[in-house]
Amino acid sequence: MADLTQGQVSEVMEALKLMLGEDNEGIEEVQLLLQALATDEDTFGVVAPGIMQALQQSLNNPNDKLAITQGLNATGHKVEDLTRDVTHFMGEIDKIGLSAQKRDFIKQYFAAWISAINDTEGIAKRLVPTAIELCHKDAKIPQYAHISDSGADVYALEDITVKPGETVLVPTGLKVALLPGFELQVRPKSGRALKTKLRVANTPGTIDQGYRDEIKIIIENVEPCIKDVTIDEDGKVTSILYGSDFTIGKGEKFCQLVLNEVPKAAFYRVSSVMEVDEENRLGGFGSTGLI
């Protein structure tokens, strides 16, 4: 079977560029695909499973899925239009002078991309480009564990032990440049809050749009220094139960960042707020009771 012609290469590239966006890093993966398609049948049969496995692993990463959608949005195309065009192209593949093995592989390849893009449809309608700098050699870009998560996980740069009653400032190795009108909120991880006494002290912490220094998280161990004291009948202390240290291991998720759009209040002075709205529920803090 002959290698791919330049025209066939162009057809495949144009369809994939439409999905990925012209500047998306995934184009490099497409180049590898095209190189594989240009090999003989025996070689292709060996390398094809590895290419598909690598693709599926990449597309299972929610952050990669969001990047794909961001690239698609940049082209101005809608998911339904893309799905229609690619479905048509997959039908046209049968007309390209390739072996059945290679035609079937291209169809599977396209189907995997379309599935990944459809997974993000309705979940991330708006992707906000956010510049981030890694200012430490072990820093990692925050990651969304699931495609529907609101918070991106932040990873510890090193082992951090927090003693009972202690508050520490934990570096992240991250600097961000937010777009005007946005903030990043720092929130705790629910699992860690449930299983330990570690807390994000100023929950939710706020990273303002104009802040450009390294993000550092205020973590406290709310365990008391002394949890219990046992005294005998003579009034002597027989035992003391001390609070526990808690450690965040290097590379562990210890908090999360949530991007939030921030409206501004335009305050204007009035002689009485009752002139603005006659409603007044009266009562002080807690006046509505617990039920």
C-alpha positions as CSV (number, residue, x, y, z in Angstrom):
1,M,0.0,0.0,0.0
2,A,1.4,3.4,-0.9
3,D,2.3,6.1,1.6
4,L,-0.1,9.0,2.3
5,T,-0.1,11.5,-0.5
6,Q,0.3,15.2,0.3
7,G,-3.4,15.7,-0.4
8,Q,-4.4,13.0,2.0
9,V,-2.1,14.5,4.7
10,S,-3.7,17.9,4.2
11,E,-7.2,16.5,4.6
12,V,-6.4,14.7,7.8
13,M,-4.5,17.8,9.2
14,E,-7.3,20.2,8.4
15,A,-9.9,18.1,10.1
16,L,-7.8,17.7,13.2
17,K,-6.7,21.4,13.3
18,L,-10.4,22.3,13.3
19,M,-10.8,20.1,16.5
20,L,-7.7,21.2,18.2
21,G,-7.2,24.8,17.1
22,E,-4.2,26.0,15.1
23,D,-2.0,26.7,18.1
24,N,-3.0,23.7,20.3
25,E,-0.1,21.5,21.5
26,G,-2.1,18.5,20.4
27,I,-1.0,19.2,16.8
28,E,2.3,17.6,17.7
29,E,0.4,14.4,18.4
30,V,-1.3,14.6,15.0
31,Q,2.1,14.9,13.3
32,L,3.1,11.6,15.0
33,L,-0.1,10.1,13.8
34,L,0.6,11.1,10.2
35,Q,4.1,9.7,10.5
36,A,2.7,6.4,11.6
37,L,0.1,6.3,8.8
38,A,3.0,6.8,6.3
39,T,4.7,3.5,7.5
40,D,4.2,0.1,6.0
41,E,1.3,-2.1,7.3
42,D,3.4,-4.3,9.5
43,T,5.1,-1.4,11.2
44,F,1.7,0.4,11.6
45,G,0.2,-2.6,13.2
46,V,2.9,-2.5,15.9
47,V,2.8,1.3,16.7
48,A,-0.9,2.0,16.3
49,P,-2.0,0.5,19.7
50,G,0.5,2.6,21.5
51,I,-0.7,5.7,19.8
52,M,-4.3,5.0,20.7
53,Q,-3.4,4.2,24.3
54,A,-1.4,7.5,24.6
55,L,-4.3,9.4,23.1
56,Q,-6.9,7.9,25.5
57,Q,-4.7,8.5,28.5
58,S,-4.4,12.2,27.4
59,L,-8.1,12.6,26.8
60,N,-9.0,11.1,30.2
61,N,-7.2,14.1,31.8
62,P,-9.9,16.7,32.5
63,N,-7.4,19.5,32.1
64,D,-6.5,18.3,28.6
65,K,-10.2,18.1,27.7
66,L,-10.7,21.7,28.8
67,A,-7.7,22.7,26.7
68,I,-9.3,21.0,23.7
69,T,-12.5,22.9,24.2
70,Q,-10.6,26.2,24.6
71,G,-8.9,25.6,21.3
72,L,-12.2,24.8,19.7
73,N,-13.8,27.9,21.1
74,A,-10.9,30.0,19.7
75,T,-11.8,28.8,16.2
76,G,-15.4,30.1,16.6
77,H,-16.9,26.6,15.8
78,K,-19.7,25.0,17.7
79,V,-19.4,21.4,19.0
80,E,-22.5,20.3,17.0
81,D,-21.0,21.8,13.8
82,L,-17.7,20.1,14.4
83,T,-19.4,16.8,15.1
84,R,-21.3,17.0,11.9
85,D,-18.2,18.0,9.8
86,V,-16.0,15.3,11.3
87,T,-18.8,12.6,10.9
88,H,-18.9,13.6,7.2
89,F,-15.1,13.4,7.0
90,M,-15.1,10.0,8.6
91,G,-17.4,8.8,5.8
92,E,-15.0,10.3,3.2
93,I,-12.1,8.4,4.7
94,D,-13.3,5.3,2.9
95,K,-12.6,7.0,-0.4
96,I,-8.9,7.7,0.6
97,G,-6.5,5.1,-0.8
98,L,-5.6,3.6,2.6
99,S,-5.8,0.1,3.9
100,A,-8.8,-1.0,6.0
101,Q,-6.5,-1.2,9.0
102,K,-5.4,2.5,8.6
103,R,-8.9,3.7,7.7
104,D,-10.4,2.1,10.8
105,F,-7.7,3.5,13.0
106,I,-8.3,7.1,11.7
107,K,-12.0,6.7,12.4
108,Q,-11.3,5.5,16.0
109,Y,-8.9,8.4,16.4
110,F,-11.4,11.0,15.3
111,A,-14.2,9.4,17.4
112,A,-12.0,9.7,20.6
113,W,-11.5,13.4,20.0
114,I,-15.2,14.0,19.4
115,S,-16.1,12.1,22.5
116,A,-13.7,14.1,24.6
117,I,-15.1,17.4,23.3
118,N,-18.7,16.3,23.9
119,D,-17.7,15.5,27.5
120,T,-17.0,19.1,28.2
121,E,-20.1,20.5,26.5
122,G,-22.4,22.1,29.0
123,I,-19.8,21.9,31.8
124,A,-17.3,24.6,30.9
125,K,-19.2,27.0,28.7
126,R,-16.7,29.7,29.5
127,L,-13.0,29.1,29.7
128,V,-11.0,32.0,31.1
129,P,-7.4,32.2,30.0
130,T,-5.3,32.5,33.2
131,A,-1.5,33.2,33.0
132,I,0.5,31.2,35.5
133,E,4.2,31.1,36.4
134,L,6.0,28.3,38.1
135,C,8.5,30.0,40.4
136,H,9.8,26.8,42.1
137,K,11.4,23.8,40.4
138,D,8.9,21.4,42.0
139,A,5.8,23.5,41.4
140,K,2.9,22.0,39.5
141,I,0.1,23.8,37.6
142,P,-3.2,23.3,39.6
143,Q,-5.3,20.5,38.2
144,Y,-9.0,19.7,38.0
145,A,-9.5,16.2,39.3
146,H,-12.8,15.8,37.4
147,I,-14.2,17.7,34.4
148,S,-17.1,19.1,36.5
149,D,-15.0,20.2,39.5
150,S,-15.1,23.9,40.5
151,G,-11.8,23.9,42.2
152,A,-8.3,23.1,40.8
153,D,-6.1,21.2,43.2
154,V,-2.9,22.8,44.6
155,Y,0.1,20.5,45.4
156,A,2.6,20.8,48.2
157,L,6.2,21.7,47.3
158,E,7.7,19.9,50.3
159,D,6.7,18.1,53.5
160,I,5.0,20.5,55.9
161,T,4.3,19.5,59.5
162,V,2.0,21.8,61.5
163,K,2.0,21.5,65.3
164,P,-1.2,21.8,67.4
165,G,-2.3,25.4,67.6
166,E,0.3,26.4,65.0
167,T,-0.4,28.5,61.9
168,V,2.0,28.4,59.0
169,L,2.4,30.1,55.6
170,V,2.7,27.4,52.9
171,P,4.3,28.4,49.6
172,T,2.9,27.0,46.4
173,G,5.5,28.0,43.8
174,L,2.8,29.7,41.8
175,K,2.2,33.2,40.5
176,V,-0.8,34.2,38.5
177,A,-1.9,37.2,36.4
178,L,-5.7,37.2,36.5
179,L,-7.8,39.0,34.0
180,P,-9.6,42.2,35.2
181,G,-12.9,41.4,37.0
182,F,-11.7,38.0,38.4
183,E,-10.3,36.7,41.7
184,L,-9.0,33.3,42.8
185,Q,-10.5,31.9,46.0
186,V,-8.4,29.6,48.2
187,R,-10.5,26.8,49.7
188,P,-9.8,23.7,51.7
189,K,-10.0,20.2,50.4
190,S,-13.0,18.5,52.1
191,G,-11.3,15.2,52.5
192,R,-8.4,16.6,54.4
193,A,-10.7,18.8,56.5
194,L,-12.7,15.7,57.5
195,K,-9.8,13.5,58.3
196,T,-7.4,16.0,60.0
197,K,-7.5,19.2,62.0
198,L,-5.7,21.1,59.3
199,R,-7.7,24.1,58.0
200,V,-7.2,27.0,55.5
201,A,-7.3,29.7,58.1
202,N,-8.9,32.5,56.1
203,T,-11.4,30.4,54.2
204,P,-12.0,31.4,51.5
205,G,-8.7,33.3,51.0
206,T,-8.7,35.8,48.1
207,I,-6.1,36.3,45.5
208,D,-6.8,39.7,44.0
209,Q,-6.6,40.5,40.3
210,G,-3.6,42.7,40.8
211,Y,-1.5,40.4,43.0
212,R,1.6,39.1,41.2
213,D,3.7,37.6,44.0
214,E,3.9,34.0,44.9
215,I,0.7,32.5,46.2
216,K,1.1,31.3,49.8
217,I,-1.7,29.5,51.8
218,I,-2.4,30.1,55.5
219,I,-2.8,26.7,57.1
220,E,-3.6,26.1,60.7
221,N,-3.8,23.1,62.9
222,V,-6.9,23.6,65.1
223,E,-6.0,20.7,67.4
224,P,-5.5,22.1,70.9
225,C,-1.9,21.8,72.3
226,I,-3.4,19.8,75.3
227,K,-6.5,17.8,74.6
228,D,-7.1,16.3,78.1
229,V,-5.5,16.2,81.6
230,T,-6.1,13.4,84.1
231,I,-6.0,14.3,87.8
232,D,-6.1,11.8,90.6
233,E,-7.9,12.1,93.9
234,D,-5.0,13.9,95.4
235,G,-5.1,16.6,92.8
236,K,-1.9,15.4,91.0
237,V,-1.7,15.3,87.3
238,T,-1.3,11.6,86.2
239,S,-1.5,12.0,82.5
240,I,-1.6,14.6,79.7
241,L,-3.1,14.0,76.3
242,Y,-1.3,16.3,73.8
243,G,-2.7,17.3,70.5
244,S,-1.3,15.7,67.3
245,D,1.0,17.1,64.6
246,F,-0.4,16.9,61.1
247,T,1.8,16.6,58.0
248,I,1.2,17.5,54.4
249,G,3.4,15.4,52.2
250,K,5.3,16.7,49.2
251,G,3.2,16.4,46.1
252,E,-0.1,16.0,48.1
253,K,-3.2,18.1,47.3
254,F,-3.7,20.4,50.2
255,C,-6.1,23.1,49.0
256,Q,-7.9,24.2,45.9
257,L,-8.3,27.3,43.8
258,V,-11.7,28.5,42.5
259,L,-11.9,31.2,39.8
260,N,-14.6,33.7,40.5
261,E,-16.0,36.7,38.7
262,V,-16.2,39.7,41.0
263,P,-18.8,42.4,40.5
264,K,-18.0,45.8,42.1
265,A,-20.4,47.7,44.4
266,A,-21.1,51.3,43.4
267,F,-21.9,52.7,46.8
268,Y,-24.0,55.8,47.0
269,R,-25.0,57.7,50.1
270,V,-28.7,58.1,51.2
271,S,-30.1,59.7,54.3
272,S,-32.0,56.5,55.2
273,V,-31.9,53.0,53.6
274,M,-35.6,52.8,54.3
275,E,-36.1,55.3,51.5
276,V,-34.7,52.7,49.1
277,D,-36.6,49.6,50.3
278,E,-39.3,49.6,52.9
279,E,-38.6,45.9,53.8
280,N,-36.9,45.5,57.2
281,R,-36.9,42.1,58.9
282,L,-35.7,43.8,62.1
283,G,-33.9,41.8,64.8
284,G,-30.2,41.3,65.4
285,F,-27.8,38.5,64.5
286,G,-29.4,35.2,65.1
287,S,-32.9,36.6,65.5
288,T,-34.5,34.2,63.1
289,G,-33.5,31.2,65.3
290,L,-32.0,27.9,64.4
291,I,-35.1,26.4,62.6
